[in-house]
């Protein structure tokens, strides 16, 4: 271990000498919820008490180990002084101040991420959003920006996080290497980068076939609905959930085509009552609305693709073969079902991708482990390789992913401090709970 230069600032003021450094803990995990930091503060009446909403930055040897916003301060009277237990969330707390309410047409995932950030978290940057694949249209109805990005990332098996400089990272899962110089941990000979390595194989959540249900996809042939004007009605129930794809719904009144718009987004009842060229679709309540009441006997015609209840099955034959070999009998099929309304869209591409991801996540015996390190630079989402001739019967550059990193300062004194990283790993990139 080597000593480190530690500084913790609150709203730009150095509070390091007033913080019990050995109380400092940071939790960073692959779920991509907010990282958290906690510490204890004793001011001795010499500095101002921090406030919730203040910014905290922890730096070691010029590298940020954490940055975020104070969300809770707990005061305790310890007799000779007042002590403060401070809880901090990373910048995702600020990132989620506004919620996403928007429809995005088909585009590349990275373009969609940049639009979400620009529209709903404009104080954040997207310098590390990597080029990616095209995804189907997405509709977010009061979603946190972090949840919207997570949904996009899961569809193409990308990872994402917000760094300690307020920049959004969006990247292929196998993108970030570890701080190991060769990105390989030579378990049998390395005496510097790790200690206390525990490894485990587990099949308690093994699943090789998945049914996805509870969502809707677009029918193959559009339906035609007709209504008759009566001189006072301006709204009609469509009876189906319309597809949001551009061109999937058209409306005519008396044979004249109208421009289809989104109700309560592009216009609201009582607005633009003189506009007779627009038809408004309420996709939540499955309604058609006009700004005026067609005369008695006038035909209102709607041609649309709608979304119908869908169930699909995906399976992993390779994983089933491995299961047969391990079981010594049977067909290797371990079934489970997932109900997910958010998969509703025109195609079943997102459902297929979700099923394949789950089968990758649960399809094989999982190798997990934990170890401690004093090497700086570990974070959740990195990957590296394990190499050993004796552990688990031999590990020949087995790829593992870091699922969780917990940081704490140990053995702090006047000469400096030491950071211990408690690291959890898995041979799959997703957190299995």
C-alpha positions in Angstrom: 0.0 0.0 0.0 1.1 3.5 -0.7 -0.2 6.7 0.9 -2.5 8.9 -1.0 -3.3 12.6 -1.1 -6.9 12.9 -0.1 -9.1 16.0 -0.4 -12.9 16.3 0.1 -14.5 19.6 -0.7 -18.0 20.8 0.0 -19.2 23.6 -2.3 -15.6 24.2 -3.2 -14.4 24.5 0.5 -11.8 21.9 1.7 -13.4 20.0 4.7 -10.8 17.2 4.6 -9.3 17.9 8.1 -12.8 18.0 9.7 -13.9 14.6 8.2 -13.3 11.3 9.9 -11.5 9.8 6.9 -12.0 6.3 8.0 -15.8 6.9 8.0 -15.7 7.6 4.2 -17.4 4.9 2.1 -18.5 4.9 -1.5 -20.7 2.3 -3.2 -20.7 2.0 -7.0 -22.5 -0.8 -8.8 -23.5 -2.0 -12.3 -27.3 -1.4 -11.7 -26.4 2.2 -12.7 -28.5 3.8 -10.0 -26.8 6.6 -8.1 -23.5 5.9 -6.5 -23.5 6.8 -2.9 -21.0 8.3 -0.4 -21.2 8.6 3.4 -18.9 10.2 5.9 -18.9 11.7 9.4 -18.1 15.4 9.9 -16.9 17.2 13.1 -16.6 20.9 12.6 -15.5 22.0 16.1 -17.4 25.2 15.4 -14.7 26.3 12.8 -16.6 25.8 9.5 -20.1 26.3 8.3 -22.5 23.4 8.6 -23.0 22.0 5.0 -26.5 22.0 3.5 -28.4 19.5 1.6 -27.9 20.3 -2.1 -24.3 21.2 -1.6 -21.8 19.6 -4.0 -19.2 17.1 -2.7 -16.0 16.2 -4.5 -13.5 13.6 -3.2 -10.1 13.5 -5.0 -7.2 11.2 -4.5 -3.9 11.9 -6.2 -5.6 14.2 -8.7 -8.3 11.5 -9.6 -11.9 11.9 -8.6 -13.1 9.0 -6.5 -16.6 10.5 -6.1 -18.6 13.6 -6.8 -22.2 14.3 -6.1 -24.9 16.1 -4.1 -25.6 16.0 -0.4 -29.1 14.5 0.1 -29.2 14.0 3.9 -27.4 15.4 7.0 -28.0 13.8 10.4 -26.8 15.8 13.5 -25.9 14.1 16.7 -24.9 15.8 20.0 -21.8 13.9 21.3 -21.4 16.1 24.4 -18.3 18.1 23.5 -19.4 18.8 19.9 -22.0 18.2 17.3 -21.3 15.4 14.8 -22.8 15.2 11.3 -23.4 12.0 9.3 -23.5 13.1 5.7 -25.1 11.1 2.9 -24.3 12.0 -0.7 -25.7 10.8 -4.1 -23.7 11.0 -7.3 -24.7 13.4 -10.0 -27.6 11.2 -11.2 -29.6 12.9 -8.4 -29.4 16.2 -10.4 -29.7 14.3 -13.7 -33.2 13.2 -12.7 -34.6 16.6 -11.7 -36.9 16.6 -14.8 -38.8 13.6 -16.2 -38.9 12.5 -19.8 -42.3 12.9 -21.5 -41.7 12.4 -25.2 -42.0 10.2 -28.3 -38.8 9.4 -30.2 -39.0 8.1 -33.8 -36.7 5.3 -35.0 -33.1 6.4 -34.8 -29.7 5.2 -33.5 -29.6 4.7 -29.8 -26.8 7.2 -29.3 -28.8 9.9 -31.1 -31.7 9.2 -28.9 -29.5 9.4 -25.7 -28.1 12.7 -26.8 -31.7 14.1 -27.4 -32.8 12.9 -24.0 -29.9 14.6 -22.3 -30.2 17.8 -24.3 -33.9 18.1 -23.7 -34.2 17.0 -20.0 -30.8 17.3 -18.5 -29.1 20.1 -20.4 -26.4 20.8 -17.8 -24.9 17.4 -18.5 -22.6 16.5 -21.5 -22.6 13.5 -23.8 -18.9 13.5 -24.9 -18.6 9.7 -24.2 -21.8 8.5 -25.8 -20.5 5.9 -28.3 -22.0 5.2 -31.7 -24.5 2.4 -31.6 -27.4 0.6 -33.4 -30.8 1.7 -34.6 -33.6 1.0 -32.3 -37.4 1.1 -32.7 -39.5 4.2 -31.8 -39.7 4.8 -28.0 -42.4 6.6 -26.0 -41.5 7.7 -22.4 -44.4 8.7 -20.3 -43.1 10.4 -17.1 -39.8 8.4 -16.9 -36.7 9.5 -15.1 -34.0 10.3 -17.7 -31.8 7.6 -16.1 -34.6 5.0 -16.5 -35.2 6.1 -20.1 -31.5 5.7 -20.9 -31.4 2.3 -19.1 -34.3 1.1 -21.2 -32.5 2.1 -24.4 -29.2 0.6 -23.2 -30.9 -2.8 -22.4 -32.3 -3.1 -25.9 -28.9 -3.2 -27.5 -26.9 -4.6 -24.6 -25.0 -1.4 -23.9 -23.8 0.0 -20.6 -24.1 3.5 -19.3 -23.3 5.7 -16.4 -22.7 9.4 -15.4 -19.1 10.1 -14.5 -17.9 12.4 -11.7 -17.6 15.3 -14.2 -21.3 15.2 -15.2 -20.6 13.5 -18.6 -22.8 10.7 -19.8 -21.1 7.5 -20.9 -22.9 5.1 -23.2 -20.8 2.2 -24.5 -20.7 -1.5 -25.6 -20.6 -3.7 -22.6 -17.0 -5.0 -23.3 -15.5 -1.5 -23.5 -13.8 -0.5 -20.2 -10.8 -2.4 -19.2 -9.6 -2.6 -15.6 -6.6 -0.7 -14.0 -4.5 -3.9 -14.3 -1.6 -3.2 -16.6 -2.3 -6.1 -18.9 -6.0 -6.4 -18.0 -5.2 -9.9 -16.7 -5.2 -10.8 -13.0 -2.5 -13.6 -12.6 -4.0 -15.1 -9.5 -1.1 -17.5 -8.8 1.7 -14.9 -8.9 0.2 -11.4 -8.4 1.1 -10.1 -5.0 0.3 -6.4 -5.6 -3.2 -6.0 -7.1 -5.4 -8.2 -5.0 -5.9 -10.2 -1.8 -8.6 -12.5 -0.3 -10.1 -13.7 -3.6 -13.2 -15.9 -3.2 -14.7 -17.7 -6.2 -18.1 -19.5 -6.5 -20.1 -21.3 -9.2 -23.9 -21.1 -8.8 -26.9 -22.6 -10.8 -29.7 -21.6 -8.4 -31.1 -19.2 -11.0 -30.4 -21.3 -14.1 -33.0 -20.6 -16.9 -32.6 -21.7 -20.5 -36.1 -20.9 -22.0 -38.1 -17.7 -21.4 -41.6 -16.7 -22.2 -42.2 -12.9 -22.6 -45.8 -11.7 -22.2 -47.9 -8.8 -21.0 -46.9 -6.6 -23.9 -48.4 -5.7 -27.3 -47.1 -5.6 -30.9 -48.5 -4.3 -34.2 -51.0 -6.4 -36.2 -50.1 -7.3 -39.8 -53.1 -5.7 -41.6 -54.6 -2.3 -40.7 -58.3 -2.0 -39.6 -60.7 0.6 -40.9 -63.0 2.2 -38.4 -65.9 4.5 -39.5 -68.0 6.9 -37.5 -70.8 9.3 -38.5 -70.9 13.0 -37.5 -73.9 14.3 -35.6 -73.1 18.0 -35.5 -71.9 18.0 -31.8 -69.5 15.0 -31.2 -65.8 15.8 -31.4 -64.3 12.6 -29.9 -64.5 8.9 -30.7 -63.3 5.8 -28.9 -60.9 3.8 -31.2 -61.4 0.5 -29.3 -57.8 -0.5 -29.9 -54.3 0.8 -28.8 -52.9 2.5 -31.9 -49.4 1.9 -33.0 -47.2 5.0 -32.6 -45.1 4.4 -35.7 -45.3 7.2 -38.2 -47.8 6.4 -41.0 -49.5 3.7 -39.0 -52.7 5.7 -38.6 -54.6 8.0 -41.1 -57.8 9.9 -40.7 -60.3 11.3 -43.2 -63.4 13.4 -42.7 -65.8 13.5 -45.6 -63.1 12.0 -47.8 -60.6 14.7 -46.9 -57.3 13.6 -45.3 -56.3 15.2 -42.0 -52.8 15.6 -40.5 -52.5 13.2 -37.6 -51.1 14.8 -34.4 -50.6 13.7 -30.7 -53.4 14.8 -28.4 -52.3 16.8 -25.3 -48.8 17.1 -26.9 -49.4 18.9 -30.2 -52.7 20.4 -29.1 -55.4 20.3 -26.4 -59.2 20.5 -26.3 -60.3 24.1 -26.7 -57.2 25.2 -28.6 -57.2 26.1 -32.3 -60.9 25.4 -32.7 -60.8 26.9 -36.2 -58.2 24.2 -37.3 -60.2 21.7 -39.4 -57.2 20.0 -41.0 -55.8 18.2 -37.9 -56.8 15.0 -36.1 -55.5 14.3 -32.6 -54.8 10.8 -31.3 -54.7 10.2 -27.6 -52.4 7.1 -27.4 -53.0 6.6 -23.6 -56.8 6.6 -23.8 -57.2 5.3 -27.4 -59.2 8.2 -28.6 -59.6 10.3 -31.7 -60.3 14.0 -31.2 -61.1 16.8 -33.7 -61.2 20.5 -33.0 -64.7 20.7 -34.4 -67.9 18.6 -34.7 -68.4 17.2 -38.2 -71.9 17.8 -39.6 -74.6 15.2 -39.2 -74.1 12.3 -41.6 -70.4 13.1 -42.5 -68.2 10.0 -42.4 -65.1 10.0 -40.2 -62.8 7.2 -41.3 -59.7 5.9 -39.5 -57.3 3.4 -41.0 -54.8 2.2 -38.4 -52.5 -0.5 -37.3 -53.1 -1.3 -33.6 -51.2 -3.2 -31.0 -52.4 -6.6 -29.9 -51.5 -8.8 -26.9 -48.4 -10.9 -27.7 -46.5 -13.8 -26.2 -43.2 -15.0 -27.5 -40.8 -17.7 -26.5 -37.0 -17.6 -26.7 -34.6 -20.3 -25.8 -30.8 -20.9 -25.7 -30.0 -24.4 -27.3 -26.3 -24.0 -26.4 -27.1 -23.4 -22.7 -29.5 -26.4 -22.8 -26.7 -28.6 -24.1 -24.4 -27.5 -21.3 -27.2 -28.1 -18.8 -27.8 -31.7 -20.1 -24.1 -32.4 -19.7 -24.0 -31.0 -16.2 -27.3 -32.7 -15.1 -26.4 -36.0 -16.7 -30.1 -36.4 -17.7 -33.2 -34.5 -19.0 -33.5 -32.0 -21.8 -31.6 -29.1 -20.3 -34.7 -26.9 -20.3 -35.2 -24.6 -17.4 -38.2 -22.3 -18.0 -39.3 -19.0 -16.7 -41.7 -16.2 -17.7 -41.4 -12.4 -17.7 -44.3 -9.9 -17.9 -43.2 -6.6 -19.2 -45.7 -4.0 -20.6 -42.8 -1.7 -21.5 -41.9 -4.0 -24.5 -45.1 -2.8 -26.3 -44.2 -1.4 -29.7 -44.7 -2.0 -33.4 -42.3 -4.9 -33.7 -41.2 -7.7 -31.4 -37.5 -6.8 -31.8 -37.2 -5.3 -28.3 -38.9 -8.4 -26.8 -36.6 -10.8 -28.7 -33.6 -8.7 -27.5 -34.8 -8.8 -23.9 -35.3 -12.5 -24.0 -31.9 -13.1 -25.5 -30.3 -10.9 -22.8 -32.1 -12.8 -20.0 -31.0 -16.1 -21.4 -27.4 -14.9 -21.6 -27.8 -13.6 -18.1 -29.3 -16.8 -16.6 -28.4 -19.5 -19.1 -25.2 -20.9 -17.6 -23.7 -21.7 -14.2 -22.5 -18.3 -13.0 -19.0 -17.7 -11.8 -18.9 -15.0 -9.2 -16.2 -13.7 -6.8 -14.9 -11.0 -4.6 -11.6 -9.6 -3.6 -9.9 -6.6 -2.1 -7.4 -4.3 -3.8 -5.4 -1.1 -3.1 -4.9 -0.4 -6.8 -6.6 2.8 -7.8 -9.0 3.0 -10.7 -11.5 0.2 -10.2 -15.2 0.9 -11.2 -18.3 -1.1 -11.9 -18.7 -2.0 -15.6 -15.0 -2.8 -16.3 -13.9 -6.2 -17.4 -10.7 -8.2 -17.1 -9.4 -11.8 -17.3 -8.6 -14.3 -14.5 -5.7 -16.6 -15.0 -4.8 -19.5 -12.7 -3.6 -23.1 -13.0 -5.1 -24.1 -9.6 -8.3 -22.0 -8.9 -11.6 -23.6 -9.9 -9.8 -26.4 -11.7 -7.9 -23.9 -13.9 -8.9 -20.5 -15.3 -7.4 -19.8 -18.7 -8.0 -16.1 -19.1 -11.6 -16.3 -18.1 -13.4 -13.0 -18.7 -15.1 -11.4 -15.8 -17.0 -8.1 -15.3 -17.0 -5.9 -12.2 -20.4 -5.6 -10.8 -19.8 -3.6 -7.7 -17.0 -1.5 -6.1 -17.1 -0.3 -2.5 -14.4 2.2 -1.6 -13.3 3.1 1.9 -10.3 4.9 3.5 -8.3 2.7 5.9 -5.4 3.5 8.2 -5.5 7.3 7.7 -2.9 9.3 9.6 -0.8 12.5 9.3 1.3 10.9 6.5 -1.7 10.2 4.3 -4.4 7.6 3.9 -5.0 4.3 2.0 -8.1 3.4 -0.1 -9.3 -0.2 0.0 -11.5 -1.3 -2.9 -13.9 -4.2 -2.2 -14.7 -5.6 -5.6 -17.5 -8.1 -6.7 -17.1 -9.8 -10.1 -19.1 -12.1 -12.3 -18.5 -13.8 -15.7 -21.6 -12.1 -17.1 -21.9 -8.3 -17.3 -25.4 -8.0 -15.7 -26.2 -7.9 -12.0 -28.0 -11.1 -11.0 -30.1 -10.8 -7.9 
